[in-house]
Amino acid sequence: MTEFASLARAAETAMRDVFPPTPLQRNDHLSARFGAEILLKREDLTPVRSYKIRGAFNAMRKVLAEGAQRLFVAASAGNHAQGMAYICRHFGANGVIFMPVTTPQQKIDKTRTFGGENIEIRLTGDYFDETLAAAQAYCVGAEGHFLAPFDDEDVIEGQASVAVEILSQMETPPNLVILPVGGGGLAAGVVSFMRQMAPQVEVRFVEPAGGASLSAAVAAGRPVTLGEVDNFVDGAAVARIGEKPFARLSGIAPGQILTAPENRICTTIMEMLNIEGIVLEPAGALSVDVLPVLAEEIAGKTVVCVTSGGNFDFERLPDVKERALRYSGVKKYFILRLPQRPGALRDFLHLLGPDDDVARFEYLKKSARNFGSVLIGIETRNAANFPPLLARLDKGGFVYHDITNDPTLAEFII
């Protein structure tokens, strides 16, 4: 056994003092849908509802083993903060966690609950870059240990414990493992272990379309900083993959990387919640989200999807549902030019089919003396209902503009 594999196994053994292995569960719904054995590695069921507890545990364990009682410092608005807080309390170590001022109160409260008296939370900066700079400056002045979320060998080693558990929970290795990618710590750890202990296992990587830092790094041959990032998948929307994780991921081909559109991820979140009762955050749904794309490839095979986190703020649910409906094509928004005469609205409503429902109706302005602009949202049971409806609108002489997929109008009007 190589050194990395031995260290990963040691980390996995040590963390049994903190929490048991997360389940590796066959999902009947997904297995039947894709004609494959689909297993979910439920990292959303750790004590902090994400795999981040693993890397934090291993890094802190090794620092504390050196004998010095160090102050740990981190910058995070999410799962890394919660993992560090939990492990600070476990070891009785002190930590200072910097979080952006804009962090939702729910995440702040959860982090404080996990860490108790062992941590201090400092709200600094409107944007994460400002928060990170403040944390690093403080760490230097306080002579603390900065606990990086992914660009750290001890953290990568800790995340590799996911792979240790997967192989120990199966009689034979799977054909394929699907991994979400943000900063790259989890992917680097799992791939490094699998290459040494089960090299026949294929791996696919999934990143959000609005934060495809691994794709950019593979294309450039080195980590690069994305010019713009969509933060919807907040657990994996990283502008630049870590240097150390990328070095460990060397040799992967562009064809191994898939990107997941943010709105499509919403359909996966809703499916897993409504059908399976499984709560996944956007990053936690990435590996499941690409199964339809891989349908032909995975038929008849054994596939492990790592569901990396379940810290979903249910205040986001209306937005997630809305985005899922629009992506699925069963909900559309139009600017309708409606004649200002008696019976015009009735004429329009008569064109709707039996499965069509007006989900929103709002006068925007009177665009001409005899016409008014109306924002109208229509929801139907089947996306195939829209082409006939639009044909009826055209025949009826109604003027309309579909704004469903217009990002600017959707943000400011819808």
VENVEN-V10867 format. One line per field, one symbol per residue. ss: DSSP state (H for helix, E for strand, - for the rest). phi: phi as a letter, one per 20 degrees, with the letter a starting at -180 (. if undefined). A space follows every 50 residues. Layout:
BEGIN
ss->???
phi->???
END
This chain:
BEGIN
ss->--HHHHHHHHHHHHHHH------EEE-HHHHHHH--EEEEEEHHH----E -HHHHHHHHHHHHHH------EEEE---HHHHHHHHHHHHH---EEEEE- ----HHHHHHHHHHHHHHEEEEE----HHHHHHHHHHHHHHH--EE---- --HHHHHHH-HHHHHHHH-------EEEEE----HHHHHHHHHHHHH--- -EEEEEEEHHH-HHHHHHHH----------------------HHHHHH-- ---HHHEEEE-HHHHHHHHHHHHHHH------HHHHHHH-----HHHH-- -EEEEEE-E----HHHHHHHHHHHHHHH--EEEEEEEEE----HHHHHH- -----EEEEEEEEEEEEE--EEEEEEEEEE----HHHHHHHHHHH---EE EE----HHHHHH--
phi->.ffffffffffffffffdbfgffddfdffffffdmbedddeeffdfgdma ffffffffffgfffffoeeeeecbcadbfffffffffgffemedbcdecf gefgggffffffffelfeccddebnecfgffffffffffffeledeeffb ebfffgfffffgfgfgffecfcfffbddcfccfoffffffffffgedbff feccdccfgebeffgffffenafceffbceegefecedfbffffgfffeg nfegfeddddfgffgfffgfffffedmdecfgffegfffegffegffegm ddcddeefacedeffeggfffgffffffneccccededfebgnfffffff efefdeceebbbfeaefbgdccececdcdcecgfffgffffffffenedb cfdgdefffffedf
END
